[in-house]
Amino acid sequence: MTGQLLTFTGARVVDPARGVDEIANVVVEDDRIASAGEESRGLRIDAAGLVISPGLVDLHTHLREPGGEDAETVATGTAAAAVGGYTAVCAMANTDPVCDHAGVVEQVLRLARDAARCDVFPTGAITRGLGGSELAEMGSMAALGVGCFSDDGHPVQSARVLRQAMAYARTWDAIICNHAEDSDLAAGGQLHAGEVAGRLGLSGRPAEAEEIMVARDLRLAASSGVRLHVPHVSTAGAVELIREAKARGVRVTAEVTPHHLCLTDESAVGYDPVFKVNPPLRTSVDIDALRRGLADGTIDAIATDHAPHSHEQKDQEWTQAPPGMVGLETALAVTLTELVPDDELATPGGAGGAPPDGLLSLSGLVDRLSTRPAAVWGLSEHGGPLEVGAPATFTVFDPQERWTVDPAALRGRARNTPFAGRRLRGRVRYTLLRGRFTCRDGEPAEPLATSPAVHP
Ligand SMILES: NC(=O)N[C@@H](CC(=O)O)C(=O)O
């Protein structure tokens, strides 16, 4: 008990889990929501014009620790998360050493307990050392609460190995998240295989490399009964494959990144490696399909694939630079700016009626950034509902505030944002995790020293 009592007054509460979009006062007592209505008690924070949503949940974050501390640490990555409105991140396994056994899971949880500003859920590797041939110690990681396995960055090429991993994961009802790319077909590719790659004289990574792998993984998932999660979907064909599989009842979920929702391969024309990413930025046809897939529920979640790289690593000529972009601090603003029409912001309930094709209501956006990703991972303490007695885990943002992305002002350790200089709409003011401020007035608060997060 902290003895804390405070009220956010006059906020627009957007809580997809309850289907609520209304003006209310939200009273926080200790770590819980004490009321959400007309009551106002304790310290008052004027939230008129601000939105309160459940804390954002990122299914795909590279925190880099252990081993990549020059690019990011648990402390800096979760500071970026808090400023971006996130209360939970799922940390990818491509660390050094790889998170392929219990020791590294414990290490990440310990680092999170000591230094994190949000809950951290480690993802376990599927194969030892991300090597693709021998299974990682999935059982010992599952015993620690790891609920998702991924070799992200290293697609599992062997169908035999992935099938075996699915059979194990099925026994704990864990998720298999395979980076979907046929490495042979994509070999040597520097950006999307299309007209721009031809013009720039760079070899390409074809859309089919993703689609062939998605099709294979869906087939394997269908027969194993495992929960398959397709990360960073980037092609129109992959969206269609997932749509068809969902219609057939395959247990599949999917995510898309903010950058794949709004940047094309044209960004590469200046050979600036900040636009180099896996999967590569594609075409406007793909963007259109991804947006429609997100709007119709084929794609469940927006995930950042926050992939920090140090200046020394990233600032090389295109072919030498590692792929990856940071995203935690811009995801909400980018998607609010790009996907939510102006009239949705004016009043609770928005303009009334469905938003135009491929766009989202404000509640729809919060759903894809928070409620659905929390449901995909089964994070019952996240994603709402923001009801009386629930944890005070929420984000308070100004949906109208305009700001310009300045890489030097980012709170994470790395600067490799593709949105530098972009004018965006929507800024986080406060983030609360179980009643504790992790971001206050747009600044990260001190680390929480929380108990380690485990998968429920
Ligand atoms: N998404 C990226 O472009 N980079 C990822 C790994 C990867 O998926 O290649 C990273 O860890 O840097």
The ligand as a Gaussian input file, in Angstrom:
#p B3LYP/6-31G(d) Opt

LIG

0 1
 N       13.878000      -6.348000     -37.483000
 C       15.119000      -6.037000     -37.767000
 O       15.356000      -5.425000     -38.802000
 N       16.140000      -6.364000     -36.950000
 C       16.071000      -7.252000     -35.836000
 C       16.290000      -8.680000     -36.209000
 C       15.706000      -9.067000     -37.517000
 O       14.487000      -9.314000     -37.556000
 O       16.457000      -9.151000     -38.488000
 C       17.143000      -6.893000     -34.831000
 O       17.256000      -7.580000     -33.811000
 O       17.875000      -5.931000     -35.058000

